[in-house]
């Protein structure tokens, strides 16, 4: 069975924030940015783009007419949560709060469309 759009979005959000929560994540990012050649960075960008496309598709299935703009806002919430985790906030609490905010928001389009 195909996962629901909400589950796809939740998995995307959770995984990104779990990665940020891992010890040494920021150091690894800084080192990899310096050591990767252009081809490797392009492959990473392409892979990230494919993930974003999956989120955009899930948002469209939920009724968002401008799914790319919604995905950008969703990524903004993820980035904000990542900053909180980096600043020492409890990762589990931050992840759960972010999921609640995002999932409530993405379901909102379905409610507006049916109202």
Number of C-alpha atoms within 10 A of each C-alpha: 3 6 9 12 21 19 13 17 25 19 14 16 23 18 13 15 22 14 13 19 20 12 10 10 12 14 10 10 11 10 10 13 13 8 11 11 10 10 9 13 14 12 11 12 12 12 12 12 12 12 13 18 15 16 25 22 19 22 25 18 15 20 19 22 12 11 20 17 12 18 21 13 13 21 16 12 17 22 15 14 21 23 14 14 21 17 9 10 14 12 19 14 11 18 23 14 12 22 19 12 13 21 17 12 13 23 16 14 17 15 11 10 10 7 6
